[in-house]
Amino acid sequence: MPAASPRILSVIPPMTQLNTPYPATAYLTGFLRSRGFHAEQTDLALALVLELLSPAGLPKIKAAAEAIPGKKRSNTIKIFLNEFDRYQASIGPAIALLQGRDGSIAHRICTRAFLPEGPRFASLDNYLDEDGGDPLAWAFGSLGVQDRARHLATLYLNDLADVLREAVDTRFEFVRYAESLAQSQASFNPLATALAAPPTLVDTTLQNLAKIPVDRSNPDIVLISVPFPGSVYAAFRIAQTIKAYRPNIITVLGGGYVNTELRELAEPRVFDYFDYVMLDDGEKPLLALLEHLAGQRPRLNLVRTFTRVDGAVRYFNASEPDIPFEEVGTPTWDGLPLDRYLSLLDMLNPMHRLWSDGHWNKLTVAHGCYWKKCSFCDVSLDYIGRYDAASAKVLVDRIEQIIAETGHTGFHLVDEAAPPKALRALAEELQRRNLAISWWGNIRFEKSFTPELCLQLADSGCIAISGGLEVASDRLLDLMKKGVSVDQVARVTRAFTDAGVLVHAYLMYGFPTQTVQDTVDALEYVRQLFAEGCIQSGFFHRFTCTVHSPVGQNPAEYGIKLQPLPPGKFAKNDVHFIDPTGVDHHSLGKALNKALYNYMHGMCLDQDVRSWFSEQVPKSRVSRNFIARALQTPR
């Protein structure tokens, strides 16, 4: 039981992202400190990668690779073992380059003779010119030494990640770890079995790393936030380690995964690892828990909190208002090693690289979504449904505090969809204070974003925006209740690009009643948007029906029938469905992503979209100059 003023440690578990801290702990730590609590934070995702991919870690990976029988060794493993001395010599400099600590090594890396090159470097063949010359000249020219070297170093790290996955732990990836153990798993058994199994090198490394901040901070309470299924297994491993190492520490689980997948949690074994599991925004539930632990609040009055009582899972939720968004305080990155994050350069597309390249201070303009109508979205949940904005003055005050603390002036606005009115007010306040920052974030492609507003946002520091085009079909956009049309998206995105702002489109396939014809037409719209300079980047994802979305709650309205959910007491979110169209969306998805990859690199924009599909598909019904005409139409 913690003392009257407990010490609190917030943990980022593997895996999230490597170029900048995931913001959950920064928000919680800032809030708790604003209320007078002793709060610290640590990023074990970054620590795990830096420990494994180090001069001390590589020999352990080598030992695991050597244990694979010779006939079963892949080309990746063979190259790693044959070139091990070069890997051992180059890993430190490559990491230092990606951390921005040693730019001078870039010149050696660019010679292509310093880093050993495994199978991942084969992707460079996609860029060979007709004369067989420099495959990266189109992207970096003759002077882009630093970026060229970081791209090569990123391919090098990806090779090592492949070695880790093949030789040490098949579940390991840089952005997710053991994702399948938690993603909509009705039963806790797969996760329990994995946690009881002999630990891999990744596991033992993580266990050792988890003890370090515990020894340093001596916490009474450890908060572990899991945003995605790919960070759940590691979160449980960390809690398991803490319970064995320091059993008196109270462990608490929360985060985006919990908020969507564990809302009906009834599995008692979860509480062998965590004392409490909290839903939705953590500020109010945490305050209630801290009061309870201090003897100032009965357990019955906990807020949105699961715990185990007499062997059974109980849910306590006293009806109390959440902390207003203006009062949650300023996130803090104090305690996180900002100089050790890795600026990876996977994709050469200038917009796409923002997600993995450089440090971005994460900031939210408003809680929730002001639109909250999209039929595929979890509009019934708090993180979408409860809209609460802060004033521009409060936001810019927070921006100035964060710059003073981190020394970084780049901001990623992580809203579900930042409201046009709030962004205009933010831009005006930034301009009024003459504050120079760079920022990017997510919006809806709605008509409020006029050319004039786009220019103002760019002048205030906006460098890029992303938004959901989803399925580029007016019929399906209407069924989704997106509130936008294809021609409107064209005009809004072009207004941003004309203002010098990069545009990324979130794209979807496999929505209920989507036919092959719809898919071909949608890809034609996307092709034209790239060709007309409206968007520079995009990403196709397969539609997933969730139990919290309008589609999941009213399937008949969307022409589908839900399949029964498997019995279980653990996760519940994704739900399979039967679509009467019977379309093989998996096969179509391969073609969509191949086409998009080329479009993002400015290639094949004049090619008939049917050429991307391996099967025979109908001709697009979309006029070849539909987007061009839409751009000429007055608003």
C-alpha positions in Angstrom: 0.0 0.0 0.0 1.5 3.4 -1.0 2.2 6.1 1.4 0.0 9.3 1.7 2.0 10.8 -1.2 2.8 7.8 -3.5 5.6 7.7 -6.0 4.2 6.9 -9.5 6.1 5.5 -12.5 4.4 5.5 -16.0 5.8 3.0 -18.5 5.7 2.9 -22.3 5.9 -0.9 -23.2 7.3 -2.4 -26.4 6.4 -1.8 -29.1 5.1 1.6 -30.1 7.4 3.8 -32.1 11.2 4.6 -32.1 11.5 8.1 -33.3 9.6 9.9 -30.6 7.9 8.9 -27.3 4.4 7.7 -27.4 2.4 10.4 -25.6 0.3 8.6 -23.0 2.9 8.7 -20.3 3.8 12.3 -21.1 0.1 13.3 -20.6 -0.3 11.3 -17.4 3.0 12.5 -15.9 2.2 16.1 -16.7 -1.3 15.8 -15.2 -0.1 14.1 -12.0 2.7 16.6 -11.4 0.2 19.4 -11.9 -1.8 17.9 -9.0 1.3 17.7 -6.8 2.2 14.0 -7.1 5.7 12.6 -7.5 5.5 11.1 -11.0 8.2 9.8 -13.4 8.2 7.9 -16.7 10.3 5.5 -18.8 10.2 4.2 -22.3 11.0 0.5 -22.4 10.2 0.2 -26.1 13.2 2.3 -27.0 15.4 0.8 -24.3 14.7 -2.8 -25.6 15.7 -2.0 -29.1 18.8 -0.1 -28.1 19.9 -3.0 -25.8 19.3 -5.7 -28.4 20.9 -3.8 -31.3 24.1 -2.8 -29.6 27.7 -4.1 -29.5 26.8 -6.1 -26.4 23.5 -7.4 -27.8 24.5 -8.6 -31.2 26.7 -11.5 -29.9 23.6 -12.9 -28.1 21.6 -12.7 -31.3 24.5 -14.4 -33.1 24.5 -17.3 -30.6 20.8 -17.8 -31.3 21.4 -17.7 -35.1 24.2 -20.2 -34.8 21.8 -22.6 -33.0 19.7 -22.9 -36.2 20.8 -26.0 -38.2 22.7 -25.0 -41.3 20.2 -26.4 -43.7 17.4 -24.4 -42.1 19.2 -21.1 -42.2 17.6 -18.5 -44.4 19.6 -16.1 -46.6 19.0 -13.4 -44.0 20.6 -15.6 -41.3 23.5 -16.6 -43.5 24.4 -13.0 -44.4 24.2 -12.0 -40.7 26.6 -14.8 -39.6 29.0 -14.4 -42.5 29.2 -10.6 -42.1 29.0 -10.6 -38.3 32.3 -8.8 -37.7 31.1 -6.0 -39.9 27.7 -5.8 -38.1 29.5 -5.7 -34.8 31.7 -2.9 -36.0 29.0 -0.8 -37.6 26.0 -1.1 -35.2 27.2 1.6 -32.9 27.9 4.2 -35.6 24.7 3.4 -37.4 22.6 3.9 -34.2 24.5 7.1 -33.5 23.7 8.4 -37.0 20.0 7.6 -36.5 20.0 9.4 -33.2 21.5 12.5 -34.7 24.7 12.2 -32.6 27.2 11.4 -35.3 26.5 12.8 -38.7 30.1 12.4 -40.0 29.6 8.6 -40.4 27.0 9.3 -43.1 29.7 9.7 -45.7 31.1 6.2 -45.1 27.6 4.7 -45.1 26.8 6.3 -48.4 29.8 4.6 -50.1 27.7 1.3 -49.7 30.9 -0.3 -48.5 30.6 0.3 -44.7 27.3 -1.4 -43.7 26.7 -5.0 -44.5 23.7 -5.3 -46.8 21.1 -8.1 -46.3 17.9 -8.9 -48.2 16.2 -5.6 -47.3 18.6 -3.7 -49.6 17.0 -5.5 -52.5 14.3 -2.8 -52.4 16.8 -0.4 -53.9 16.5 -2.3 -57.2 13.1 -0.7 -57.6 14.8 2.6 -58.2 17.5 1.5 -60.7 17.7 3.9 -63.7 18.0 2.7 -67.2 21.7 3.0 -67.2 22.1 1.1 -64.0 23.3 4.2 -62.2 22.8 5.4 -58.6 19.4 4.0 -57.5 18.8 6.8 -55.0 19.9 9.8 -57.1 16.3 10.7 -57.8 15.5 11.0 -54.1 18.7 12.5 -52.7 20.7 14.0 -55.6 24.3 14.6 -54.9 24.1 16.5 -51.7 21.5 14.6 -49.6 24.1 12.7 -47.7 22.5 12.6 -44.3 19.1 11.5 -45.5 20.6 8.9 -47.9 22.7 7.5 -45.1 19.7 7.3 -42.7 17.7 5.4 -45.4 20.5 2.9 -45.8 20.9 2.7 -42.0 17.2 2.0 -41.7 17.4 -0.8 -44.2 20.3 -2.2 -42.2 18.3 -2.1 -38.9 15.4 -3.8 -40.7 17.7 -6.6 -41.7 18.7 -7.0 -38.1 15.0 -7.0 -37.0 14.5 -9.8 -39.5 17.4 -11.8 -37.9 15.8 -11.2 -34.5 12.5 -12.5 -35.7 13.9 -15.6 -37.4 16.6 -16.5 -34.8 15.3 -15.2 -31.5 11.5 -14.5 -31.4 9.1 -14.9 -34.3 6.8 -12.4 -32.7 9.2 -9.4 -32.8 8.8 -6.3 -35.0 9.8 -2.7 -34.6 6.3 -1.4 -34.3 4.5 -4.4 -32.7 5.4 -7.3 -30.5 3.3 -10.5 -30.3 0.3 -8.7 -31.6 -1.7 -11.9 -32.4 -1.8 -12.8 -28.7 -4.0 -9.8 -27.9 -5.8 -8.7 -31.0 -9.5 -9.4 -30.3 -8.6 -12.6 -28.4 -11.8 -13.7 -26.6 -9.7 -16.1 -24.5 -6.8 -15.2 -22.3 -5.3 -18.6 -22.7 -2.9 -17.8 -25.6 -1.5 -14.8 -23.6 -1.3 -16.9 -20.4 0.5 -19.7 -22.2 3.1 -17.3 -23.7 3.7 -15.7 -20.4 4.3 -19.1 -18.7 6.6 -20.3 -21.5 10.4 -20.1 -21.2 11.5 -16.5 -22.0 13.2 -15.7 -25.2 16.2 -13.4 -25.4 13.8 -10.5 -26.1 11.8 -11.5 -23.0 14.8 -11.7 -20.7 16.2 -8.5 -22.0 12.9 -6.8 -21.3 12.7 -8.3 -17.8 16.1 -7.0 -16.9 15.3 -3.5 -18.3 12.1 -3.3 -16.4 13.9 -3.6 -13.1 16.2 -0.6 -13.8 13.5 2.2 -13.6 11.9 0.4 -10.6 15.2 0.5 -8.8 15.8 4.1 -9.8 12.4 5.5 -9.1 11.4 3.2 -6.2 7.7 3.6 -7.2 4.6 2.6 -5.1 2.5 2.5 -8.2 3.4 1.6 -11.8 1.1 2.7 -14.7 1.4 0.8 -17.9 -0.4 2.2 -21.0 -1.1 -0.1 -23.9 -2.2 1.8 -27.1 -2.2 -1.2 -29.5 -2.5 -5.0 -29.4 1.2 -5.1 -30.3 2.2 -3.7 -26.9 0.0 -5.9 -24.7 2.2 -9.0 -24.3 5.2 -6.9 -23.3 3.0 -4.9 -20.8 2.0 -8.2 -19.1 5.7 -9.3 -19.2 6.7 -6.1 -17.5 3.9 -6.5 -14.8 4.9 -10.1 -14.3 8.5 -9.1 -13.7 7.5 -6.3 -11.3 5.2 -8.6 -9.3 8.0 -11.2 -8.9 10.7 -8.5 -8.2 8.7 -6.1 -6.0 5.4 -7.6 -5.1 4.2 -4.6 -3.0 4.1 -2.4 -6.0 0.6 -1.7 -7.3 0.3 -2.2 -11.1 -2.3 -0.5 -13.2 -3.2 -1.1 -16.9 -4.9 1.4 -19.2 -4.6 2.8 -22.7 -6.3 2.7 -26.1 -6.3 -1.1 -26.3 -8.0 -1.4 -23.0 -10.6 1.2 -23.9 -11.7 -0.6 -27.0 -11.0 -4.3 -26.4 -11.4 -4.9 -22.6 -14.7 -3.0 -21.9 -16.3 -6.3 -20.8 -13.3 -7.8 -19.0 -14.3 -10.8 -16.9 -11.0 -12.8 -16.8 -9.7 -13.1 -13.2 -6.2 -14.2 -14.4 -5.5 -10.6 -15.7 -5.3 -9.6 -12.1 -2.4 -11.9 -11.4 -0.4 -9.2 -13.2 -2.4 -6.0 -12.7 -4.1 -4.9 -9.6 -6.4 -2.5 -11.5 -7.5 -2.0 -15.1 -8.9 1.4 -16.1 -11.1 2.6 -19.0 -11.0 5.8 -21.1 -9.1 8.9 -20.0 -7.0 8.1 -17.0 -7.0 11.3 -15.1 -10.2 11.0 -13.1 -9.9 7.2 -12.5 -6.3 7.7 -11.3 -7.3 10.5 -8.9 -10.1 8.2 -7.5 -7.7 5.3 -7.1 -5.1 7.4 -5.3 -7.8 8.7 -2.9 -8.9 5.1 -2.4 -5.4 3.9 -1.7 -4.9 6.7 0.8 -8.1 5.6 2.6 -10.1 8.7 1.5 -12.5 7.0 -0.9 -14.3 3.6 -0.6 -13.7 1.0 -3.3 -17.3 1.3 -4.4 -16.6 4.9 -5.5 -13.8 4.0 -7.9 -14.2 5.4 -11.4 -14.2 3.2 -14.6 -12.0 0.6 -12.8 -11.9 -3.2 -12.9 -10.3 -5.1 -10.0 -10.5 -8.6 -8.6 -12.6 -9.1 -5.5 -12.9 -12.6 -3.8 -11.6 -14.2 -7.0 -14.1 -12.5 -9.4 -13.7 -9.5 -11.6 -15.7 -6.4 -10.4 -16.3 -3.1 -12.2 -16.6 0.1 -10.2 -17.8 3.3 -11.8 -19.0 6.1 -9.6 -20.8 8.7 -11.8 -18.4 11.6 -11.7 -17.5 14.1 -14.4 -14.1 13.9 -16.2 -11.4 16.4 -15.8 -12.1 19.2 -18.3 -9.6 19.2 -21.2 -8.4 22.7 -20.3 -7.4 21.4 -16.8 -5.5 18.3 -17.6 -2.2 20.1 -17.7 0.7 20.2 -20.1 2.3 17.0 -21.1 5.9 16.6 -20.1 8.7 14.6 -21.6 11.0 15.1 -18.6 12.8 11.8 -17.8 12.6 10.4 -21.3 15.9 10.3 -23.3 15.0 12.5 -26.2 18.5 12.4 -27.6 18.4 8.6 -28.0 15.3 8.1 -30.2 15.9 6.8 -33.7 14.9 8.9 -36.8 14.2 6.1 -39.2 13.7 6.7 -42.9 11.8 3.7 -44.2 9.8 5.4 -47.0 11.3 7.9 -49.3 7.9 9.7 -49.8 8.3 13.1 -48.1 4.9 12.9 -46.3 5.0 9.3 -45.3 8.3 9.7 -43.6 6.9 12.0 -40.9 5.5 9.1 -38.9 9.0 7.6 -38.3 11.4 10.5 -38.9 12.4 13.1 -36.3 11.1 14.1 -32.9 7.6 15.4 -32.7 6.0 16.8 -29.6 2.6 15.2 -29.4 -0.3 17.5 -28.6 -4.1 17.4 -28.8 -6.2 20.3 -29.9 -9.5 18.8 -28.6 -10.7 15.7 -26.8 -12.9 13.5 -29.0 -14.3 14.1 -32.4 -16.5 17.1 -33.3 -18.1 15.1 -36.2 -18.6 11.7 -34.5 -20.9 10.3 -37.2 -18.7 7.9 -39.3 -20.3 4.5 -39.4 -17.0 2.6 -39.2 -15.7 4.5 -36.2 -16.1 3.7 -32.4 -18.4 6.7 -32.0 -20.1 5.2 -28.9 -16.8 5.3 -26.9 -15.5 8.2 -24.9 -12.4 8.8 -26.9 -14.6 9.7 -29.9 -17.9 10.6 -28.5 -17.0 13.1 -25.8 -15.9 16.3 -27.5 -14.2 18.8 -25.3 -12.0 21.6 -26.7 -9.4 23.9 -25.2 -9.0 27.6 -26.0 -6.2 28.7 -28.4 -4.6 30.6 -25.6 -4.3 27.5 -23.5 -3.0 25.4 -26.4 -0.3 27.9 -27.3 0.7 28.3 -23.6 1.2 24.5 -23.6 3.2 24.7 -26.9 5.5 27.3 -25.4 6.0 25.2 -22.2 6.8 22.1 -24.3 9.3 24.0 -26.4 11.1 25.3 -23.3 11.3 21.8 -21.9 12.3 19.8 -25.0 14.0 22.3 -27.2 12.0 20.9 -30.2 9.6 23.1 -32.2 7.9 20.3 -34.2 4.4 19.3 -33.1 2.2 16.4 -34.2 -1.5 17.1 -33.4 -2.9 13.7 -32.5 -6.6 14.5 -32.6 -9.1 12.1 -34.1 -10.0 15.1 -36.4 -8.9 18.6 -35.5 -11.8 21.1 -35.9 -11.3 23.8 -38.6 -12.6 26.5 -36.2 -10.1 25.5 -33.5 -7.2 25.3 -36.0 -8.0 28.8 -37.3 -8.0 30.1 -33.7 -4.7 28.2 -33.1 -3.1 29.7 -36.2 -4.3 33.2 -35.2 -2.8 32.8 -31.7 0.5 31.5 -33.1 0.7 34.4 -35.5 -0.2 36.9 -32.8 2.7 35.7 -30.6 5.0 35.5 -33.7 5.8 31.9 -32.6 7.7 29.9 -35.1 6.8 26.2 -35.0 6.2 23.3 -37.5 3.0 21.2 -37.0 1.0 18.5 -38.7 -2.1 16.6 -37.8 -5.4 14.8 -38.8 -8.5 16.6 -40.2 -11.7 15.9 -42.1 -11.6 17.0 -45.7 -14.5 19.3 -45.2 -15.4 22.5 -47.2 -14.5 24.8 -44.2 -10.9 24.4 -45.3 -11.0 27.1 -47.9 -7.9 28.2 -49.8 -7.6 31.2 -47.5 -7.7 29.1 -44.4 -5.1 26.7 -45.8 -2.8 29.6 -46.5 -3.2 30.9 -43.0 -2.6 27.4 -41.5 0.6 27.1 -43.6 1.7 30.5 -42.4 1.3 29.4 -38.8 3.6 26.4 -39.4 1.4 23.7 -40.9 3.6 21.5 -43.0 1.3 18.4 -43.6 -2.2 17.1 -42.9 -3.8 13.7 -43.1 -7.4 12.9 -43.5 -9.8 10.0 -44.3 -10.9 9.7 -47.8 -11.7 6.0 -47.0 -13.4 4.4 -50.1 -13.3 7.0 -52.8 -16.9 6.4 -53.8 -19.7 8.9 -53.2 -22.2 6.0 -52.6 -20.0 4.5 -50.0 -19.0 7.8 -48.4 -22.7 8.5 -48.0 -23.2 5.1 -46.4 -20.3 5.8 -44.1 -21.8 9.1 -43.1 -18.4 10.8 -43.8 -20.1 14.1 -44.7 -17.7 14.6 -47.7 -17.7 13.8 -51.4 -14.9 12.9 -53.8 -15.0 16.2 -55.6 -15.0 18.1 -52.3 -12.0 16.1 -51.1 -10.2 17.0 -54.4 -10.8 20.7 -53.9 -9.8 20.7 -50.2 -6.6 18.7 -50.7 -5.6 20.8 -53.7 -6.1 23.9 -51.5 -3.6 22.5 -49.0 -1.0 21.5 -51.6 -1.3 24.9 -53.3 -0.5 26.3 -49.9 2.7 24.2 -49.7 1.2 21.6 -47.3 1.7 17.9 -47.8 -1.4 15.8 -47.8 -1.8 12.1 -46.7 -5.1 10.2 -47.4 -6.3 7.3 -45.2 -7.9 4.8 -47.6 -10.1 1.9 -47.0 -11.3 -1.2 -48.8 -13.7 -4.0 -47.9 -16.5 -1.8 -46.6 -19.9 -3.5 -46.5 -21.5 -3.9 -50.0 -18.3 -2.7 -51.7 -18.1 -4.4 -55.1 -15.2 -5.1 -57.4 -16.5 -2.3 -59.5 -16.5 0.1 -56.5 -12.9 -0.9 -55.8 -11.7 -0.3 -59.4 -13.5 3.1 -59.5 -12.0 4.1 -56.1 -8.5 3.3 -57.3 -9.1 5.4 -60.4 -10.1 8.4 -58.2 -7.0 7.9 -56.1 -4.8 7.7 -59.2 -6.2 11.0 -60.4 -5.8 12.7 -57.0 -2.1 11.8 -57.1 -1.8 12.8 -60.8 -3.4 16.2 -60.1 -1.1 16.9 -57.2 -3.9 16.8 -54.6 -2.4 14.2 -52.4 1.2 13.0 -52.0 0.8 10.0 -49.7 -1.8 7.4 -48.7 -2.4 4.2 -46.9 -4.9 1.5 -47.7 -6.2 -0.5 -44.7 -8.8 -3.3 -44.7 -12.1 -2.4 -43.1 -12.7 -4.0 -39.8 -16.1 -4.1 -38.1 -16.0 -3.4 -34.4 -18.7 -3.9 -31.8 -18.6 -0.3 -30.8 -19.3 1.2 -34.3 -22.6 1.9 -36.0 -21.9 -0.9 -38.5 -21.3 -3.4 -35.6 -24.4 -2.2 -33.7 -26.8 -1.9 -36.7 -25.4 -4.4 -39.3 -28.7 -4.8 -41.2 -28.6 -1.1 -42.1 -25.3 -1.8 -44.0 -26.5 -5.0 -45.7 -24.4 -7.4 -43.7 -24.9 -10.2 -41.1 -22.5 -10.4 -38.1 -21.0 -13.8 -37.2 -21.3 -14.8 -33.6 -18.5 -13.7 -31.3 -16.5 -16.6 -29.8 -17.1 -17.1 -26.1 -14.5 -15.7 -23.7 -13.8 -13.4 -20.9 -10.9 -11.3 -22.3 -10.8 -9.1 -25.4 -13.9 -8.2 -27.5 -13.7 -5.7 -30.4 -13.4 -7.0 -33.9 -16.4 -8.9 -35.3 -16.5 -10.9 -38.5 -19.4 -10.5 -40.9 -20.9 -12.0 -44.0 -21.2 -9.6 -46.9 -23.6 -10.8 -49.6 -21.3 -9.3 -52.4 -18.9 -12.2 -51.7 -15.9 -10.1 -52.9 -12.3 -11.4 -52.3 -11.0 -8.2 -50.7 -7.8 -9.9 -49.7 -6.7 -10.3 -53.3 -7.9 -6.8 -54.3 -6.0 -5.3 -51.3 -2.7 -6.6 -52.7 -3.3 -4.7 -56.0 -4.4 -1.5 -54.2 -1.3 -1.4 -52.0 1.0 -2.1 -55.0 -0.6 0.7 -57.0 -0.4 3.1 -54.0 3.3 2.3 -53.4 4.1 3.4 -57.0 1.8 6.4 -56.9 3.6 7.7 -53.8 6.9 7.5 -55.7 5.4 9.4 -58.7 5.4 6.3 -60.9 2.8 4.7 -63.2 0.4 7.6 -62.8 -0.7 7.2 -66.5 -1.2 3.5 -66.3 -4.7 1.9 -66.5 -5.7 0.9 -63.0 -6.8 -2.5 -64.1 -3.1 -3.5 -64.7 -2.5 -3.7 -61.0 -5.0 -6.5 -60.5 -3.9 -10.2 -61.0 -7.5 -11.2 -61.8 -9.7 -9.7 -64.5 -11.6 -6.7 -63.2 -14.1 -4.4 -65.0 -13.1 -1.1 -66.6 -13.4 2.0 -64.4 -16.6 3.9 -64.8 -14.9 7.1 -63.7 -14.1 9.7 -66.3 -10.3 10.0 -66.8 -10.5 13.8 -66.1 -13.1 13.7 -63.2 -10.7 15.2 -60.7 -9.4 17.8 -63.1 -13.0 19.0 -63.8 -13.8 19.0 -60.1 -10.9 21.3 -59.4 -12.1 23.8 -62.1 -15.6 23.8 -60.5 -16.2 26.9 -58.3 -16.8 26.2 -54.7 
